[in-house]
Amino acid sequence: MVTTTLHPHRESRFMALTLVAVDLSRASLHFMPGTADVTQKDLPFSPGLVPANEQSRLLAAFNGGFMPRHGRYGMRLGEVSVLPPRKDACTIAIARDGSVKIRSVEVLEASLPEALAVRQTPPCLLEQGAVHPLLEQGRDKAWAGHTPGVVTRRRSAIGLDPSGLTLFYAVGIETNAKLLAEGMRFAGASDAAELDINWNWTKFFTFATGENGALVVGNTLVPVEHAKSAYVGQASDRDFFYLLSR
């Protein structure tokens, strides 16, 4: 993993986009619903936590998308479906062979039943290198665009380069959805989706071994309040992605 910070606005240096690029030939992407996302009982996984048998290979974890009640975007892990796919959504699909796709749902629809995990978001920020036409027109309502009285807002995104072998995560300070898309494209992404927004819910953690030998959060990409054992001991109420060493 490598990281850098870009300033996507032509004039304002205050608008910052901090990115991580991940080599997917050496790391694999995984998904987990949060405890507030699932209502089913007798689940084949523990929501909100990286599975215990995978924690020895854990590299990092980062936030997922909007909660189910905020947009009702599709979410599934294995045979457990939280919400079915929406027709107008960007779709992150993790195949059983570990490959990752980020495209409009109609592009991936035929392959979704066989995917290991599916997570949807508002329409794709980027698709095949092009910024979404509505963002080009300044119409950003679908991405939670403007909120009266809110001055500072964080936004996060996930993306892939054209080869599908470099994964990007980004968190933007004061970046609107269009700047988020343009920054991701400049970094090298050809396809990208907006993830969660706001201060508390945009986070990227790496992990380290604590004093008692248990995993704890090691570093944060940007400052954010967090539990020491987030994702590994203390379950998250919101869905998240995580990266394992291959």
C-alpha positions as CSV (number, residue, x, y, z in Angstrom):
1,M,0.0,0.0,0.0
2,V,1.2,3.5,-0.8
3,T,-0.4,6.8,0.1
4,T,-0.4,10.4,-1.1
5,T,-2.4,13.6,-0.8
6,L,-3.8,15.5,-3.8
7,H,-5.4,18.9,-4.0
8,P,-8.1,18.5,-6.7
9,H,-9.4,22.1,-6.7
10,R,-7.5,24.4,-9.1
11,E,-7.3,27.2,-6.5
12,S,-8.0,26.0,-3.0
13,R,-5.3,24.1,-1.2
14,F,-7.7,23.5,1.7
15,M,-9.6,20.9,-0.3
16,A,-7.5,17.8,0.1
17,L,-7.9,14.2,-1.1
18,T,-5.9,11.6,0.8
19,L,-5.5,8.3,-1.1
20,V,-4.2,4.8,-0.6
21,A,-3.3,2.6,-3.6
22,V,-3.3,-1.2,-2.9
23,D,-1.6,-3.9,-5.0
24,L,-4.4,-6.5,-5.4
25,S,-1.8,-9.1,-6.6
26,R,-0.5,-9.0,-3.0
27,A,-3.7,-8.2,-1.0
28,S,-7.3,-9.3,-1.3
29,L,-10.4,-7.3,-0.7
30,H,-13.3,-8.5,1.5
31,F,-16.6,-7.1,2.8
32,M,-18.5,-7.4,6.0
33,P,-22.0,-6.0,6.9
34,G,-22.3,-4.1,10.2
35,T,-24.4,-5.1,13.2
36,A,-27.0,-2.5,12.4
37,D,-27.3,-3.7,8.8
38,V,-28.5,-7.3,9.4
39,T,-31.7,-8.5,11.1
40,Q,-31.3,-12.2,10.3
41,K,-30.4,-14.6,13.1
42,D,-28.1,-17.6,12.9
43,L,-25.8,-15.9,10.5
44,P,-22.8,-17.8,9.0
45,F,-20.6,-14.8,10.0
46,S,-20.2,-12.3,12.9
47,P,-21.3,-8.9,11.5
48,G,-19.1,-6.0,12.2
49,L,-15.9,-8.0,12.7
50,V,-13.1,-9.3,10.6
51,P,-13.4,-13.1,11.0
52,A,-11.1,-14.4,13.7
53,N,-9.5,-17.0,11.4
54,E,-8.5,-14.2,9.0
55,Q,-7.1,-11.6,11.5
56,S,-3.5,-12.9,11.3
57,R,-3.5,-11.7,7.6
58,L,-5.3,-8.4,8.2
59,L,-3.6,-5.4,6.6
60,A,-6.3,-2.7,6.8
61,A,-10.0,-1.9,7.0
62,F,-12.0,1.0,5.7
63,N,-15.6,2.2,5.8
64,G,-18.4,0.9,3.5
65,G,-21.3,2.9,2.1
66,F,-24.5,4.5,3.2
67,M,-26.6,2.7,5.8
68,P,-29.5,0.6,4.3
69,R,-32.1,3.1,5.3
70,H,-30.2,5.9,3.5
71,G,-30.9,5.0,-0.1
72,R,-31.6,1.3,0.3
73,Y,-28.6,0.3,-1.8
74,G,-27.9,-3.4,-2.4
75,M,-25.8,-5.3,0.1
76,R,-25.0,-9.0,0.2
77,L,-22.4,-11.3,1.6
78,G,-22.4,-15.0,0.6
79,E,-26.0,-16.2,0.8
80,V,-27.1,-13.4,3.2
81,S,-28.9,-10.6,1.3
82,V,-29.5,-7.4,3.3
83,L,-31.0,-5.5,0.4
84,P,-31.4,-6.5,-3.3
85,P,-29.5,-4.6,-6.0
86,R,-31.0,-1.3,-7.2
87,K,-31.1,-0.5,-11.0
88,D,-29.6,3.0,-10.8
89,A,-26.7,2.2,-8.5
90,C,-22.9,1.8,-8.8
91,T,-22.0,-1.8,-7.8
92,I,-18.9,-3.1,-6.1
93,A,-18.7,-6.9,-6.7
94,I,-16.1,-9.2,-5.2
95,A,-15.9,-12.5,-7.2
96,R,-15.2,-15.9,-5.6
97,D,-11.8,-15.8,-7.4
98,G,-10.9,-12.6,-5.5
99,S,-11.2,-10.2,-8.5
100,V,-13.0,-6.9,-7.9
101,K,-15.3,-4.9,-10.3
102,I,-16.8,-1.5,-9.9
103,R,-19.4,-0.6,-12.5
104,S,-23.0,0.3,-13.1
105,V,-25.3,-2.5,-12.1
106,E,-26.5,-3.2,-15.7
107,V,-22.9,-4.0,-16.7
108,L,-22.4,-6.5,-13.8
109,E,-26.0,-7.8,-13.4
110,A,-25.4,-11.2,-15.1
111,S,-22.4,-12.0,-12.8
112,L,-23.8,-10.8,-9.5
113,P,-25.5,-14.1,-8.5
114,E,-22.1,-15.8,-8.5
115,A,-20.3,-13.0,-6.6
116,L,-19.1,-13.6,-3.1
117,A,-20.0,-10.1,-2.0
118,V,-22.0,-7.2,-3.5
119,R,-22.2,-3.6,-2.2
120,Q,-24.0,-0.8,-3.9
121,T,-23.5,3.0,-3.7
122,P,-24.9,6.1,-5.4
123,P,-24.2,6.2,-9.2
124,C,-20.6,5.6,-10.2
125,L,-18.4,8.7,-9.7
126,L,-16.2,7.4,-12.6
127,E,-17.0,4.8,-15.2
128,Q,-14.5,3.8,-17.8
129,G,-12.6,7.0,-17.1
130,A,-15.6,9.3,-17.5
131,V,-17.0,11.5,-14.7
132,H,-20.7,10.9,-14.2
133,P,-22.7,13.2,-16.5
134,L,-24.8,14.6,-13.7
135,L,-21.7,15.6,-11.8
136,E,-20.4,17.4,-14.9
137,Q,-23.7,19.3,-14.9
138,G,-23.4,20.2,-11.2
139,R,-26.3,18.0,-10.2
140,D,-25.0,16.2,-7.2
141,K,-28.1,15.4,-5.1
142,A,-27.7,11.6,-5.6
143,W,-24.3,11.7,-3.8
144,A,-25.7,13.7,-0.8
145,G,-24.6,16.9,-2.4
146,H,-25.4,20.0,-0.5
147,T,-26.7,20.3,3.1
148,P,-27.6,23.8,4.4
149,G,-25.5,24.8,7.3
150,V,-22.8,22.1,6.8
151,V,-19.4,23.7,6.2
152,T,-17.0,20.8,6.6
153,R,-17.8,17.4,5.2
154,R,-15.7,14.4,4.5
155,R,-16.4,12.0,1.6
156,S,-14.8,8.7,0.8
157,A,-14.5,6.6,-2.4
158,I,-13.3,3.3,-3.7
159,G,-11.9,2.8,-7.2
160,L,-10.0,0.5,-9.5
161,D,-7.4,1.2,-12.2
162,P,-8.0,-0.2,-15.8
163,S,-6.1,-3.4,-15.0
164,G,-8.3,-4.1,-12.0
165,L,-5.1,-4.8,-10.0
166,T,-4.7,-1.5,-8.2
167,L,-7.4,-0.6,-5.7
168,F,-7.8,3.0,-4.5
169,Y,-9.4,4.3,-1.3
170,A,-9.7,8.0,-0.8
171,V,-11.1,10.4,1.8
172,G,-11.7,14.0,0.9
173,I,-11.8,17.0,3.1
174,E,-14.2,19.7,1.7
175,T,-14.3,17.8,-1.7
176,N,-17.6,17.7,-3.4
177,A,-18.6,14.6,-5.4
178,K,-17.2,16.0,-8.6
179,L,-13.8,16.8,-7.1
180,L,-13.8,13.4,-5.5
181,A,-14.3,11.8,-9.0
182,E,-11.7,14.0,-10.6
183,G,-9.1,13.3,-7.9
184,M,-9.6,9.6,-8.2
185,R,-9.2,9.8,-12.0
186,F,-6.0,11.8,-11.6
187,A,-4.6,9.2,-9.3
188,G,-5.2,6.5,-11.9
189,A,-8.7,5.1,-11.2
190,S,-10.9,4.4,-14.2
191,D,-14.0,3.3,-12.2
192,A,-14.9,4.7,-8.8
193,A,-17.8,4.7,-6.3
194,E,-18.6,7.1,-3.5
195,L,-18.7,5.4,-0.1
196,D,-19.8,6.9,3.2
197,I,-19.6,10.5,4.1
198,N,-19.1,12.7,7.2
199,W,-16.5,12.9,9.9
200,N,-17.4,9.9,12.1
201,W,-17.9,7.4,9.2
202,T,-14.9,7.9,6.9
203,K,-12.0,5.9,8.1
204,F,-9.1,3.8,7.0
205,F,-7.1,1.8,9.6
206,T,-4.0,-0.3,9.5
207,F,-3.4,-2.8,12.3
208,A,-0.6,-3.7,14.7
209,T,-0.1,-6.1,17.6
210,G,-0.9,-4.6,21.0
211,E,0.8,-5.1,24.3
212,N,-1.2,-8.2,25.1
213,G,-0.6,-9.7,21.7
214,A,-4.0,-8.9,20.4
215,L,-4.6,-6.8,17.2
216,V,-5.3,-3.1,17.6
217,V,-5.6,-0.2,15.3
218,G,-2.1,0.9,14.4
219,N,-2.4,3.9,12.1
220,T,-5.3,6.0,10.7
221,L,-5.2,7.6,7.3
222,V,-6.8,10.8,8.6
223,P,-7.5,11.7,12.2
224,V,-10.8,10.1,13.5
225,E,-12.1,8.9,16.8
226,H,-12.0,5.2,17.1
227,A,-11.9,2.2,19.5
228,K,-8.5,0.5,19.8
229,S,-10.0,-2.8,18.8
230,A,-12.3,-1.5,16.0
231,Y,-13.2,-4.2,13.5
232,V,-11.2,-6.9,15.3
233,G,-12.6,-6.9,18.8
234,Q,-15.3,-4.2,18.9
235,A,-17.9,-4.8,16.2
236,S,-18.8,-2.0,13.8
237,D,-22.5,-1.1,13.5
238,R,-21.8,-0.1,9.8
239,D,-20.5,-2.2,7.0
240,F,-16.8,-2.1,6.0
241,F,-14.2,-3.5,3.6
242,Y,-11.0,-5.1,4.7
243,L,-7.7,-6.2,3.1
244,L,-5.9,-9.4,3.7
245,S,-2.4,-10.3,2.8
246,R,-2.2,-13.0,0.1
